[in-house]
């Protein structure tokens, strides 16, 4: 097998050939060996070495270049082009111009307003570099507005300098040893990318990319923040409002077998990964894998097709593999990828609290080092989106370092490995995941086994309400879901719990072991299922609380006693319930891992659900007072930040200004408060039956809000479209005004919705009596104005709005 690169000057082609070589001449002769037969296995065509055309310059006045929701107008200036054999693909604008970005969706208008103070971005630019498919040039640029002028050397020099910096940001591939030049792919038909040098906001990037689920993007290059991401009108017209990222993939990964040697002191990874996948597309000629850019691929081999050629797409953590033939749907392929390189551990994500301030005059104690490689590290070749698959991990680490990973540790491991192959003495861990995982993770540190236990789950029946046809859709302790289909994976009646701790945290680990088991038992009692056979709790020292919870293990931060950082004002810091973090992270084994979210918009199904389950555990362990204090804090932080966008924006909440507290206030706390309001609205039994139904039919799948809505609707017989439209897809909050009067032995409560939108609100009120304890009631506000009659139990003194029940409404009398 031979990889070839043919350079035609401005264009190039890569090909992989199978050559049959035979001896034809005398030993040592020039013709001793000849190519008897050749076959081209695969190729990558249409590669271009781009450059500005130094023989053409144009002047322009009032030149307007537009794509969906953006206008670039060059009032006066110069234009240069980068052309190839089939037309113009690059356009450089220099001079005095204006950028107008005006997104159509209301949600995106809100995000643009956060960025610039207005719902449309209108600012000047001094230069812009635009890439289009050559076939689109004439429809994008009015050639009549371009007037040829003599070359101005100063303008050309400036244009070339900008071209060198901007042309390498998009569509560039890394050919490794084949060529060190920057070779470019062509944009697809209809695609449009503009790198815009603004006076006020530095470089902004607008992209229209038809292959993306949300094909319009405005990106802040300097701060590396997405300002706006959404689907074009055409995309929505074709596929609808919602999407599942899995439906856009060409293949499904079935199983991983990953063997990695990790050297944390050098941040070095040497990997050998076997992937078994099934083709989902009607036919497949190339497949894309996600792998961190610093990791260098040495070989790609298919069990079915032999050695394959791969190219790296620069700055995209992407490896594109060419297949030797058009592979039809449902074909299984086994790939083996060898790779190595220096890779930094994953930085703390938005689940970790950010410090509000630094306390003064306190010594800092150094935390034990830990090294996490997880879903944002791309430390192993994987699908371009998270994809449920079983796995086996073989992890070799130095002596003195220990490891926790996705899966259960196999008996007899770790085992020692003698020095050799350039490595010192090491030890090998082997983890097996028989249940599907969304992604693979491992963490290295100095660990000591603090505790092991088997958590038994009592048998219980899970009965769901009959469906509309009257037939039973019940489940039972075996996990049979509504409709009679078997749930994905295996159900377990016990959990193998292990606690690994940094040396100074061993006693804390022993203390938490019983609590972790109690939490798991409580969650199992609600859902009726445990998704994994085991879970390892890894206690790691950190300056800040927080954690990370992949399938099979929980990494839980333990703040040091002398930390100088203060976090008490964070939305998810519940000082009245110190076990909230461990309860939240363990809940992710059910919500976020066993039940995945189908795209970033749906992250509240992980974080909001885990947050609410942690609140329920607080009530279970500490009583109603603690539960109400948690709900009160959730309500306050959610209402304070709700104008920053809807829950459905996911990670983008607070992203523009790097305010992760906004994300936690809304995706975590508002998401949990919405669940509590839904429970109040439909009642406890239907709510928890709906949760069971949703969990059971979604187990080891990636799902969305609409699936959850459907599950609750099936248990209640109610249409909840407006409820979710307002509370999850919208960002406004209801304003309610209530009054009351006594009629005989009844209280009549009158409630009006003052705002322009009508919400479904379970309004919690407290009836104050003169002769007995206060009584909490719920008034169901589902119209512009309602009256609800409530029997009185004594002499009424007054009626108050109950702020401790998580109702996200602005209420006045």
N, C-alpha and C positions, 0 to 999 in steps of 0.2 A: 504494500500500500504506500502510495506516494502523495503527499500534499504539494500542490504547485500553485504558484502565484504568477500570473502573467501581467506584466506592466506594459500598457500601450501608450504611456505618456500621461495623458489626462484621465485615462480610464484603466480599469483593471478587472481581473477575473480570478477567482479562486476555484480550484478543482481538486478533487480527490480521485486518484486513478488506482486501479488494480493492474499491476504489470506481471506478466509471465516472462521470466528471463531464462534463457537457455545458453549453454556453451556452444559456440559456433566455430571458433577458431583455435589456434594453437595457444597453449598457456603463455601468458605474457604479451600476446599480440594485442593490437588495438581493437581487433574485432573478436576477442576471446568470448565476450558475452554480448548477446544481442537481445532486444525486446522482441519476443515471438508473438505476443498478443497483448492487447491493452483494452481496458474497459473503464470508461468514466463513471465513477460511482455517484458523485454528487458535485454540485458547483454552486457558487454564489456569483451572480452576475451583477452588472450595473453598479460597480464601485467607481467612485470618482475622486480624483485628487483636485480639490477645488482651488481656484485662485481668482482674484479680481482680473477682469479684462483691462489691461493697462492701455489699450488703444481706444477705449470708448469712455467718454464722459458726457453727461447730459445736465442741462439746467432745467429747473422745474419751478413753476409758480402755481400755487393752489392745487398741487397734486394730492389726490385723495385715494388712499388705499384702505380698503375695508374688508373685514371678515365679520362673522356674526358677533354683534354687540360691541364691536370696536371700530373706531375710525382713526386713521393716522393721516394727518393733513400736513403736507410740507408747504408752508406759505411761500418760502423762497429758499432755494438751496441747490445742491448738486446731487446727482444720482450716478452711481457706478453699478455695474452688474457683474455677476459671476455666471458665465455661460458655458455650456458643454455641447456635445455634438447634437443633442436633441432639443436645445433651447436654453432659456434663462432659468436658473434655479435659485440664484441669490441676488438680492437687491440691497444696496447700501444707500441710505438717505443721510445726507449731511446738510445742516442748515437750521433754519427756524421753523419748528413744527409744533403741532399740538396733538396730544393723545386724548381721545375721549372713549372711556370704557363705561358702558351703560348696561349692566346685566339685566336680563328680563325677569328672573325669579325674584320675588320679594325677599326671600331669605338671603340671597346674594347681595341685594341692595343693602340690606342691613350690615353685612360683613364689610362691604366697600365703605359704608359710612363709618364703621369702626376704624378703618384704615386711614381715611382721608377727611372725614367730617361731612361727607355728602354721599348721597345714594349713587351718584355717578362720579367717576374719576375724570377730572378735566385738568390736564397739566401740560406744560411745555416740554419739548424734547429737542436735543441738539443732534442726535444721531439715532439711527435705527437700522438694524440688519434683519432682513426678512428672507425666510426660506419657503419656497413653494415647489410643487411639482412643475416641471417645465411645461406640461400641458395646460396648467392653470394660469400661466403668466399673463396671457392676453386678457383673461377675464378679471384678473386682479389689478392690473396696471393699465391705465389708458395711455397707450404708446404715443398718442397724439400730443399728450401733455409734456412729453420729453423732447427737449430740443438739443440736438448734438452741438457740442462746443469743443474748442481746443482743450487739450489736456492741461490742467493747472498742476504743476509738480507738487506744490504744497498741499493742495486738496487731495491729490492721489496718495501722497505719503500718509496723510491722516487717515484716508480711507483704508489703506493697506494695513496700518497699525490696528485699526478697529476690527478689520476683517480677521486678522490673526488671532485676536482675543475672542471674538464672538463666534466665528465659524466652527470652532472646536467644541462648542457647548451642546450641540444637538446632532444626531444622526451619525456620529463618528464611531467607527469600530476599531478595535485593537487587534492587529494581525500578528502580534508577538514577533517571533524571529523572521517571519516572512517579509515584513516591511515595517520600518520605523516611522514611516510617513503617516499623516492623518488622512485616512481614506473615509469617504462619506457614502452613506446610503442615500437614496433619493426619498424625499417625502412622498407619502401616498397621495393619490389623486384626491383633491379636496383638503388636504392637510395644509396648515399655515402656522408658521412659527415666527415671532417677531421679538428680537432683543432690543429693547427701547431704552436709550440713555436719557433719563429725565433729569431736569434740573433740581427737583425737590426730593425725589424718592430714589435716586441712583438708578440702577438697572432693573427694569421690570420686564418680565417675559410673558407674552401672551402666546398660548398654543391652542390650536384646533387640531385634534388627532382623532380620526374616525375609529381607530382600533380601541380606544379607551371607552369604558362604560360611561364615564362623565368626560365628554370630549372637549370641553372648553375650560381653560385654566388661565388664571392670572397669578403670577408667581413673583415674589420679592426676592431677587437674587442675593442681595447683600445680607439680608436677615434670614434667608432660607425659609421663608414662610409662604404658604399658600394663602392668597387673598381671597380667591374665588375659584370654585370647582363645581361644575354642573353640566348636565346633559343639554345638548342643543335641541332646538325645536324638532328637527328631523329625527333625532335619536329617540325622543320621547314619543313622537308620533308612531315610530316603528315598534318600539318595545314596551311602551307604557311608562308610568311614573317610577315604578320600583324595579330593582334588578337584583339578581343573585350573581355574585362574581364567579361562582363555580360554573354557571351556564355559559360564561364567556371563555372558558379554558378549553384547550384542544385535547387534553388528556387528564386522566385521574390516576394519582399515585395510590397504589395498593399496599406497598410495603417498602420499608427502608431497612437496610443492613449497613450500619455505619461503624467504621473502625477508625478511631482517631488517637493519635499521640499528641498530648497537650503539654506544653512547657510553660507554665504561668509566669515564671521569672522572665522569660524572653517574649511572652505573649505570642507563642508560636504554635501553629496547628499543622499537623501532617495527617491528611485524611485519605481514606479509601471508602467510597460509598457505593453501595449497590441499590439501585432503585428499580422496583417492578411497577410498571404502569400500564394502563389500558387506554387506547386511543378513543377519544370521545367525538372528535371531529369526523366528518364524512371521509376525509382523507388528510394525511399529514405528510408534509415534505420536510419541515423543520420543526424542532421543538425548542422552547425557551425554558431555561432553568434559572432560578435565583441563586446566586453565589456571590459572596462579598468580593468586591474588586481587588483587595490586596491578596487574595488567594489565587495562586498561579496553577492553572490546570496543566498537568503533564500528559494525561491520556484520557480518552473517552472510548469505551469499547462496548459494543452491543453484543449480547449473546446470540442474537439472531442475524446481525448484519456485519459483525466484525468491528474493526477500528473505524471511528467516526471523526469528522472534523468539526471543531467548534470555534466560534469567534466571540470575543468579548465586546459588548456595547459599552463604550466608555462612560463612566460616571453613572451607570444604571444598575450596578450589581447584577448584571445579566450575562448569561452564557447562551448563545444560540447554536444549536447542534443541527448539522445537516444530515438528513437521512438519505440513504442510497437509492431509495425508491419511494413511490407514493404509497404510504401505509394506510390500509383501509380501516374503517371504524371497527371497534371492539378487538383489534389486534393487541396482544400483549407484547411489550418490549421490556427487556431487562438491560439496564445501563449500568456500567461500572465507571466511576469517575475517580481519578487520582489527582490530588491537589495538595498544595502546601503554601504556607505564607505566614506573615506576622499579622495577627488580628487582635485588636484591642477588645477587652471585655465590653459587654453591653452596659451603657450608662444607665443610671436610674431613670425609670420612665415616669409618666405622669401619675402613676399610682403612688409614688413616693412623695410624701409631704415636702413642700418647699418651706425653708425657714422664713419666718416673718421678720426676725431681727437676730442680732448676736448679743448675747449677754456679755457683760464686761467683767474683767478681773477674775475669771475662772480659768484654771489650768485645763488644757486640752489633753485628754487621754487618747493615745493612738489606737484606732480600731484594728482588730485582726483583719488582715487582707482577705478578700474573697474575689472570685473571678466568675462572673455569670456569662454564659453564652446561651442565648435564647432566640425568641422570634424575630428580634430586630438585628441580630448579629449576622444572619445568613452564613453560618459557619459550616453548613453542609449543603450540597446541591439539593434543591427542593423545587416544588411547583411555584409558579409566580404568585399564587395566592395560597393562603393556608388551606390545607387539604387533609382530611382525615385518612390516616393510614396506620397500620400496625408497624412495629419496629423492634429491632435489636440494636443495642449500642454497646460497642466495646471501647472503653476509654482507658488509655494508659497514661498515668500521671507519675510524677517523681515521688520517691519515698519522702515522707514528711508532709505530703499533701493528700487530702482525701477528697472524695467525690460523691455527689448525689445527682441523680439524673432521672429522665423520663423512663418509667418502667420500674419493675421490681428487681432488686439485686438477686442474681441467681445464686443458689447455694454453693458454698465453697469459695466465693469471691469476697474480697480481692485476693489475687495470688501474686507473689513476688516474681519479678523478672530480673535476671542478672544483667549487669552492664553489657552493652554491645551495640554495634551499628552507630556508634557516635553518641549514644545516649548513656547516661549514668543509670544506676540501679533504679528500678521503677516498680510499679504494681499495676495490675490489670483488673478493671471492673467490667462486669458484663451485666447489662440491664435488659430485661425483656418486657415489651408492652404488647400484651395479647389483645387489649382493647384499643380501638382506634384513637389516635392523637391528632390534634390540629397542627402541632409543631413539636419539635424535639428540643430539649434543653438540658444543660448540665451546669453545675456550679462546683467550683473547686475552692477549698479552704483547708485550714487545719480543723478537723472535726473529731469529736469524741462522742461515742454512742452514749446517750443519756438514758434512754429508755426504749423498750419494745413492749408491745401489748397487742392482743387480739381483741378488737371491738366487735361484740356480737350484736346483731340486730334482731329484735323480736319479730316473729312472723306477724303480718298484718294484711288485711284485705284492702285492696284499693278498688273502690266501686265508683264508676263514673255514670252520670245520668244517661238514660236511654236517649238515642238520637231521635230526630224528628219523625222517622218512620215508625217509631215505637219499638224497634228491635234493640236488644241490649248492646251497649257499647262498653260494657264494664271490663275492668281489668282485675287482676288478682296478684297475689304475692309473687307470682312467676313473671310479672311484668307484661302480661298481654294487654296491648293498648286498645282503644276504641277501634271498631271496624274489624277486629280479629287478626290483624297482621302482627307478626312477632316483632318485638323491639330489636333495634340493632345492638349487637354485642351481647355480652353475658351479664346477668344480674347476680350480685353477690349478697350473701346473708351475713357476712362478717367482713371486717377490714383489718388488714395487717398494718399496725401503726408503729413507726419508728421515729425516734427523735435523735437527730445529730446536732451537736452544739459546738460552737467555738469553745475552747477550754475554759474561759472565764464564765461561760453561760451554761455550764452543765447543770447546776442546781436549778436554774431557771427552766432548763429543758425538762427536768424531772417534774417540776411543778406544773408545766404546761401540758404534759402528756395526758394526765387525767382530763384536763379541760378540753383538749383536742378531741379525745374520745367522746366526751359528752356532747360536744358540738356536732360531731358526725352522727351520733345517735339521734340527736334532735332533728337534724336535716332529713335523715332517713325516715323519721316518723312522719314528716310532712309529705315527702315525695313518694315514699314507699319503695325506694331503690337506692343502691349504692353503685356508682358507675365503675369504680376501679377496685381491684382486689387489695390494693395497698396504697398507703401514702406515707411519705417521709417528710417530717417537719425539720427543716434545716434552719437553726437559729444562728444568724450571722450578726456580728457587731457592725453598727453604723452610727453616724451622727444623727440620723433622722429616722422616725418610724416609717413603716410601709412594708411592702412585700411584693412578691411575684409568685404566681401560682400556675405553673404548667400542669399538665396531667401527671399524676402520680407523686408530685412533691410540691411542697410549699416552702419558699425561701422567705423567712420572716425576719425583718430588721429588728435588732435590739439596741435602742439608743443607749449610749454609754452614760453612766451617772454624772459624769463631769462634762457632758457636751455643752458647748457654749452657744448652741443654736436654740432658738425659741420657736415653737410651732403651735402654741395653744390656740391661736386664732384661725387656724386652717379649717375649712369647712368640714373636713372629715376627722378632726381631732375631737373625740368625745371624752372629755376629761372625767365624766361621771361613770364611764364604763371602759376601763383599761383594756379589756379583752376584745374590744371591737375589731381591732386589726386582725387578730387571729381568726375571729369568727367570719370576717369578710373574706379573708384569703382562702379558708377552707371551703367556703360556699362556692368559690370558683371551680372546685372540682365538679360541681353540678352545673353551675351557670357560667359559661365561658369556655369550659372544656367539654363536658358531656353534651351540653347544648351550645353550639357555636353560633356566631353572628355572621350573616351572609355578606355584609360589607361594612365599612366603617360607620355608616349611618346608624347601624343597629347595635352599637357597642353598649347601649343602655341595657340590652337584654343580658349582658354579662355584669356590668358594674352596678346598674340600678337594682337588679335582682339580688346580687351578692350583698349589696348594701341593705336591702330590705330584710333579707334572711338574717343578717347580723343583728339588725334591730329586733327582729322577732326573738332571736336568741337572748338578747339583752332583757327582753320582757320575761322570757322563760327562766332566766337565771336570777335576775335582780328585781323583777316585779314591774308593775304598771308605772310607778313613779319614774324609774330610769327610762322605760320605753317612751314615756311622754316627753322627757327631757331630750331624748334623741330626736323624736319627731319635731319638737320645737326648734332645735338647731337646724335640722334639715329644712324646715319651712322657711326660717329666716334667711339662710344662705341662698336657698333656691330663689326666693322672691327678690332678694337683693341683686341677683345676677341674671334674672330671666330675660332682661332686655338685650342680652348679649347674643341671643339666638336660640333656636329650638333645640330640644334634647337630641333631635334627629341629626344634628350636625356632627355629633361624635367628637373625635379628637380636635376638630377645627374650632371648638369653643375655647376662646381665650388664646388661640394659636397665634393670631396676628400680632398681639402685643406681648406674647410670651407670658401670659397670665394663666398658669395651670390651675390656679384656684377656681377660675371660672369653669373650667372643665369638670373639676370635682364637685363644685356646687350644683351643676346642672345634670351631667351624666350620672353621677353617683346619687346626690341628694334629691334632686328633683325627680329623677327616675324612680327612686324608692318612694318618695311622697306620692307620685302618681299611682303606684301600685297600691298604696294604702287607701287612697281615695277611691280607686276602683273596687277594692274590697268593701269599703263602706257603702258604695253605690249598689253593688249587686248582692251583698251579703256574704257571710263567712263561708258557708257550705258551697255555694256555687263558685266562689272565688278559688277556694283550695281544690275543688274538683277540676276546675279549669286549669289550674297550675299543673296538677297531675296529668291531665290530658295533654297539655302542651309539652311537658317534659317527656312523656312517654313516646309520643309520635315524633318528637324532635331529637331523640337521643342519638348522638354521634352524627348529627346533621347540622348544616348551617342554615339558619332560619331568620325570619324577620318579624317585625311588629305585626304585620298582617296575619301571620300564622298564629301569633299569640291572641290577637283579637278574635280570630275565628274560633279558637279553643274556648275562650270565655263565652262567646256568643252561643256556642253549642250547649254549654251548661246552663245558660241563663235564658235563652230564647229571646234575647234583647239585641237590638241593633246598636252597636257601640262605635259606629264609624265617627260620629261627631266627637265622642269622648277622646279618641286617639288623635283625631285631626287637630283638636285644640291643644291637648296637653303634650303630645309628643312631636307633632309636625309643626306646631305653631309656637310662638314665643310670647304672645300677649297673655295677660292674666285677667281673670274676671274681677269686676267691681260689683259688690252686692250691697244692697241697702235693705235692712230688715226692720220690721215693726211687729208688735204683738198686742193682743187683747185677750181678755178672759171672757168666755161666754159660758156661764154656768160652771160646770165641772171640767170644762175643756179650755185648753190654751190654743188660740188660733195665731199661727205665725204667718206673716205676709213678707215675701221676699221679692225684690225686683233686681234684675240685672241692668246695671247702668251703662255698660259699655256697648259698642256696636255689634259685638259678636255674642252669640248665646253659647254658654258652656253647660256641661252636665257637672253639677257640683254637689257633693254630699256635705252639706253645711253643718258642722258640729256646734251645738249650742248647749249651754249648761243652765238648767233650771234651778234658781236659787229659791229655797223654801224658808219660811220663818220657823217651821216646826219640825224640820227633818233635814237630813243631809242633802247636798246638791245632787242632781240627777243629770247625766249626760244623755242627750238625744241627738238624732241626725235628721235634718230636714233635707229632702231631696229636691234640689233646684234644677229643673230640666226644661224650663221655659222662660220667656221674658219676665213673667210675673207668676208667682204661685202662692197658694194658701194651703197650709197643712195644719190639720187639727190633731192635737196631742192631749190625751187624758191627763188631768192633774192628779197628783197623789197627796196634795195638801194645800196649804195656803201659800200662794206664790208671792215671793218678794221681788223677783226680777229675772231677766233672761240675759245671758252674756254669750258672746262668741268665744268658743274654746280654741285658743291658739295652740294648744298642746296636742292636737289631733292631726297635724300635718296638712290641713286644708290650705291650698295655695291660692287663696282669694283675699282681696282687699275688702274688708267688711266694715260697714258703719251702720249705726242705728238711725 
